Every structure is written in structure tokens, then in C-alpha cells.
Amino acid sequence: MCGFLGWFKAKPRPWSEAERSRAAKTLQSLHHRGPDDGADAEGEGWWMGFRRLSILDLSPGGRQPMSFGNDRYTLTFNGEIYNFRELKAGLPPREYRSSGDTEVLGALLESQTLTGALSKLRGMFAFAWWDRAERSLVVARDHFGIKPLYYRINEQGDLWIGSELRAVRRLSGAGLQVSKRALAQYFRWGAVQAPDTMIEGIECLPPGHLLRWHEGRLRVERWFTPSWPGQDGWEHGHAAQRDEVRKTVLASVEAHLVSDVPVGVFLSGGLDSSLMAACMKHVGQSEVQAFSIGYEEDAGVPDESDTAERTARFLGCKFMRERLTADSLEAKLDRYFATLDQPTGDALNTWLASELAGRHVKVTLSGLGADEWFAGYNYHRLALLAQRSPLARSALGRVTGSALRLAEVFLPQRARGHKAWKALLYAGGGAGGNAAEMHTLGRTIMPSATVAKLLGMPLAEAHRCSEDIPLRAGLIAGLDQRAPDAWLHQLLLLETETYLANTLLRDNDCTSMAHGLELRVPLVDREVFDLAGRLPPDSKLSMTSGKRILRESFRDLLPDWINHDSQKKTFTLPLMKWMREPKWRARIMDTLTSRQSIERGWANASQTQKLLARYFASSTDTKAAWHLSQPVWMLFVLESWALAQEVPST
């Protein structure tokens, strides 16, 4: 794990031997691959530590923490600044001790205002900049939250920061008190929502935010707010749109290839990863190693690895695959749960791909971000259906929508996941009439009523814990200003600040770094984001396909089987089927009905039994069973995470 830690005392005082020991042990506990690590200061009431995964400048000159201004400033930095060479060329001449991006970032922060420096950065980053003369600290996180940052401040004003939640907990000596609010968010959305974390007293610095601390006083500010222009700022003309998309995406991929070690790519059977591999070859990377996960048996879901292999041959990539069975995946679960910083319903697939890739390379590219900014999810097309339905947009739609949601309760389990029922629900007003309501339906794992029963709390409290999230509430209130003239753009901004930031990017960093792998996402880039906002909604989404402009802009680089398949492809693990295998079933039942789980008391035992019975009584093995298997999987993940983290029972 490449990451950093910091400990800053509100009033300088001597460090005890116990404090020194705790700092050293916490630094060593960070997941990593590579020998580099460093720490700076402790006699002045502050300490910064870093463990390095060497990607740029492999020499000792690139080690951190790094000092500037005659040792006045100290920088620890996690991530990559892709435009560091351009930034270096524009800075005043100085003698550099290293050839990487960390020293350039420090020189930039030393010579410019903080906001001026941040506005120039293209990359993924979380950094801490300490001014020992002023005894002040600035911590900043990248635009969209690719790199994580957690912090805790106590009543005395002492501050702890770190790249891992568990590291901040260990460094600060905080007990592991799980947040009831976070539990509600986890079951509602599949992941805890920033700034909350699973641990009481530790917060997540949200994407595009910075933290200022001075002698015990802390202030959090927003330095970047995602927003897109109205139709006056849209790019019109199909040829011009294609040219802009092609130029911008290729430039982003090329920028993300800056490295002193080989860069590979995750490759599935879909458009996004195929696009990354094709762009890598097009911009001149001669050898591309592509990594894919498949299945050795009928898993109830499509095995896309054969298509991935076919695409790799077409593009001239070196292809590597691991085929899983129910037994081989079950054998990996203990290591997976030990990896998780926080429980999540959606990270095992990336952990598996990262395990494979991490045996061969230190860096891979991923096509993450295409769905969120170019409208690639299936429910986006259902939302378009709702927008075009006169009934859904009428006052009567509120009545019919309520009736449809009530009727859904009495439908057979198999019917609830059917495409025809989902289309009827959206067209009849069951998804609501605006972007926020449709996003809530599309991203809800368990409704508030189920969460309330599961956690044994009043419905109003469950709703407040999972809905009253400052960032989400503020975004919904300001959607008309941040994405005028387009309900689809409003929906995609909600995806950006919720699912993308709190689930996908957070999980990707945790699970890839666990294998000493840096995962880069060229489509989650400021230039690509700005481009996506200039493209009108109909260039992205139609009733038959999403990501239209991406597909059309790169048609000549992609094989026909990718170009002609407009259906959304996802690397879906066959948990719907495999969790019923005898070994899996026994493990799940033993875990969730154990005395330790019941004594922990996070989830109501009788409600847990109902969810278990409902899933195991079903014989549906396809994705239609997802709404049955996912609640059981999330309960299993939560309890397994607690066991791995040694959370005491109440």
C-alpha cells in the first residue's frame, strides 16, 4: 500500500515511548509492496510517515516525506500528478533532487497559492503539506476522490490523518465503535457515504475538499465543485463531438501512461476496458498486458473472459486470465475480508482482478468512469423511458407510481427482477419524476423500511441516517444550477458524487493497493469530465444504448463484436448461484447465526433469518436473483469484516 500518515499535536509536547511505538507499528501495518518507507520529526509535536510503491523515480531521491524551503515545509503525497513535467517547465528554475512528481508538487505548493496550485493539477492525489514555522497543516484530496484521505481530531485539538481508515484508528488509539448511521448507509446504498465512515469519530475528507488545521483548530473547505454548463455551452455537430471525444480521451490515456514501470490494463468483454486497451496501443505502447477473470463452470452469468481474450488478440495484447470456481473463490475470502478498510457490497471483482495483475505489473488502467459520465447503466435508459412517458411526468403518475410500488411487494421474486416489470415501473411513474428520485431508486440496495427493521430503529431515523447526507442533500438542492437544462446531466452528477466516489473509486483503491497495484482511471479525469459536460444528452443516451459517442468516436480502433454490442457489460461475480453451494451456504449460515454475530447486535436476528430464508428458498441463479442474494451478501461481508477487524461484540 502506498500511503501516508500524520500525527499533529495541538500543543507541542514530548512524545512518549508508547506514542513512538504506535506510530512505527502503524506505518509498518500499511499494505504495500516494496521496501521504501520514511518518517519525519517527532520532537516538535508532529510526525509524518510514508510507505512507498515506487512508480515514478525509483531511486532513493523519490522517497518521502520530502522537505522544502530549508526544511520549513514537509510534504507527504499519495497518488500521481500526470502533468508534472509540464508543471515543472513552468516553475522558477531550481535544483531538483529527484525526477518524479512529488518534488514538483512541493515546488508548486511552495511557489504559488494553494488554490492556484490545486487548479493546475491533473491527476489522482491526497497530500499533506506541513508548515513547521506556522505550525499549520493543509490536506487536500483530488477532484473526484480517486485517492482516499481519513482524519480524526480529538477534544484537545490533536489531529491524525491517513490513507487508510484502520491506520488512523490505530495511530490515534481510537476504539472501534461502529456508527449506527454508517450501518444504515451501508445497507441502503451498499457503501458508507462521505464524510461518514464506519468508525465513530473518524471522518473521510470528501472529494474536491481540503482541510486546514492550525494549533488545534480545524476547517474543511471545498476547492472543486463538479458542475456542467447548460445548453448554451454544449458542443453541437456530430463530427465535432466525435473529434473532441477522440482527442480528449486519447490525450488522457497517454497522460495516464506516465510511469517508470510497465502499465497493464483490466480487460473484460465490454466497451470501456476494450477502449482503454485500444487507446494504449494507438498512442504507442508497444506491449500491453491485459488481465481478465473467468469461470471454469456454468456460473449463471456470462463468462466475458473469452470475449476479452478475442479482443486482446485483435489488439495485439498479451492476455492473462484466471478462471474461478465456487471452491477457489471461497478459499480466497479470508484474505479478501482482511483487506477491506470498510465493508462494501461491490469490491470483490476488483480485488480478484488486482490479485492477478499484481503478480505481473505495478500499474493498470481501468475503464471506470465511462458509465457515470457517458450514461452507460441500464437504469439510465429506464430513466429516459420515464422522461418520455406522459404518464410518469403527469400528476396522475404519482398515483400510478405508488400503486405500482405497492403491487411490487406482492409479485413473485422472479418477476421483480424482470426487465418488463422494471420498464412498467418507470413508465408508470414508480421511479418518480426527477433525477434525484430516479437516482434513489436506481441506487437503493435496501429501502429505508427494510433498513429500519434490520437495524431495529424507527423508520424516520433510518431514512434520516441514509438520506440526510450533507453532500448529497446539497447536491440535490443545487442540481438546477450545477446542471441546468438536462435531467440526464443532473442524474450523472449524482452518480459522480455518490456511487462513483463512495463505492467504485474507494473500493478500487483499497482492493488494488492490497496487491501492491496502482489502478489508474483515465476516464475519471478533469479534462474528460469537462468534455462530458459539453456533450448534449442525446449524444450519450438513447433508448437502445448508452455511451453512444464513446462507441462512435473509436469505432475504427475496436473490433466489430464490441462495436455491435450495445448492451451494458459488467464483470458480475456469480454470487447469486455460488452462495447456494454447500460450502458457501454452510459458511454464510455459520457466520450470520453465530453467537458472536448475535451478541454484536448490529442486525436484527429475526430479520436476518428472513433474508436468509428468502434467498435460499429461491432457485433463480441469474441476475434476476440479485435483489435476493445482495442483502445476504452484504450481511455476510459486514460480519466477516467485523471478524477480520476484531470488532468486539457488544
Sequence and secondary structure as in RCSB ss.txt:
>XXXX:A:sequence
MCGFLGWFKAKPRPWSEAERSRAAKTLQSLHHRGPDDGADAEGEGWWMGFRRLSILDLSPGGRQPMSFGNDRYTL
TFNGEIYNFRELKAGLPPREYRSSGDTEVLGALLESQTLTGALSKLRGMFAFAWWDRAERSLVVARDHFGIKPLY
YRINEQGDLWIGSELRAVRRLSGAGLQVSKRALAQYFRWGAVQAPDTMIEGIECLPPGHLLRWHEGRLRVERWFT
PSWPGQDGWEHGHAAQRDEVRKTVLASVEAHLVSDVPVGVFLSGGLDSSLMAACMKHVGQSEVQAFSIGYEEDAG
VPDESDTAERTARFLGCKFMRERLTADSLEAKLDRYFATLDQPTGDALNTWLASELAGRHVKVTLSGLGADEWFA
GYNYHRLALLAQRSPLARSALGRVTGSALRLAEVFLPQRARGHKAWKALLYAGGGAGGNAAEMHTLGRTIMPSAT
VAKLLGMPLAEAHRCSEDIPLRAGLIAGLDQRAPDAWLHQLLLLETETYLANTLLRDNDCTSMAHGLELRVPLVD
REVFDLAGRLPPDSKLSMTSGKRILRESFRDLLPDWINHDSQKKTFTLPLMKWMREPKWRARIMDTLTSRQSIER
GWANASQTQKLLARYFASSTDTKAAWHLSQPVWMLFVLESWALAQEVPST
>XXXX:A:secstr
  EEEEEE SS     HHHHHHHHHHHHHS  SSS EEEE  TTSEEEEEE    S  SGGG SSEEETTTTEEE
EEEEEETTHHHHHHHS     S SSHHHHHHHHHHHS HHHHHHH  EEEEEEEEETTTTEEEEEE SS SS  E
EEE TT  EEEESSHHHHHHHHT    B HHHHHHHHHHSS  TT  SBTT EE  TTEEEEEETTEEEEEE   
     GGG   SHHHHHHHHHHHHHHHHHHTT  SS EEEE  SSHHHHHHHHHHHHTT S  EEEEEEESS  S
S  THHHHHHHHHHHT EEEEEEE HHHHHTTHHHHHHH SS  SS HHHHHHHHHHTTT SEEE  TTHHHHHT
 SHHHHHHHHHHH TTTTSTHHHHHHHHHHHHHTTS HHHHT HHHHHHHHHTTTT SSHHHHHHHHH SS HHH
HHHHHT  HHHHHHHHH  HHHHHHHHTHHHHSTT HHHHHHHHHIIIIIIIIIIHHHHHHHHTTT EEE TTSS
HHHHHHHHHS HHHH  SS S HHHHHHTGGGS HHHHT  S       HHHHTTSHHHHHHHHHHHTSHHHHHH
 SS HHHHHHHHHHHHH    SGGGHHHHHHHHHHHHHHHHHHHTT    
